[in-house]
Amino acid sequence: MIEELIRKNRTYRRFYEETPIERAQLEAWIDLARHTSSGGNLQSLKYVLSADKEKNALIFPHLRWAGYLRDWPGPVEGERPSAYVVMLLDKTISSNPSWDHGLACQSILLGAVEKGFGGCMFGAIDRKGLAQALEIPEQYEILLVMALGKPKEVVVLEELADPKNVKYWRDEEGVHHVPKRKLEDLILPY
């Protein structure tokens, strides 16, 4: 079961925007993150949840959608996420998130996939603009944003042909291709 969830947990950038994610569902996924390991058990992550169009519209323009797809500015109306999670570091608890945000994201995204949703993690964010738009106090540092929704695209994993070119791409039908290194290229003989 975990293998299937991990293989389905792709980076989705286009969604059925009209398919809602209820706030209670977002809270359930945050509860998964809450039960995930935390460096030093400090539990310094906090979350801003958005599942309504008005708040979503405040978040959307502060995200950089696909670095390798230079001519694509992001999803059009109707294909945008139906929810977001803004992950914050509470600097009054710790100045270093350690590995917590990666683990928490994985827990949230696996929970989303289990319920038929998917998401995209963003590190490329206009943090200052987003903090202003959401009126986030200075004690919090924006670590990343997760866009969530019902995926409206097909993502295909394929074997990496050129080890120097890991760029994802879309074909004429809009299928998103993601090259992955071979297992034998990851395991060293030492």
Secondary structure, DSSP 8 states (H G I E B T S, - for coil): -HHHHHHH--B---B-TTS---HHHHHHHHHHHHTS--GGG---EEEEEE-SHHHHHHHGGGB---TT-TT--S--TTSS-SEEEEEEEETTT-S--TTHHHHHHHHHHHHHHHTT-EEEEE--B-HHHHHHHHT--TTEEEEEEEEEE-B-S-EEEEE-SSTT----EE-TT--EEEEE--HHHHS---
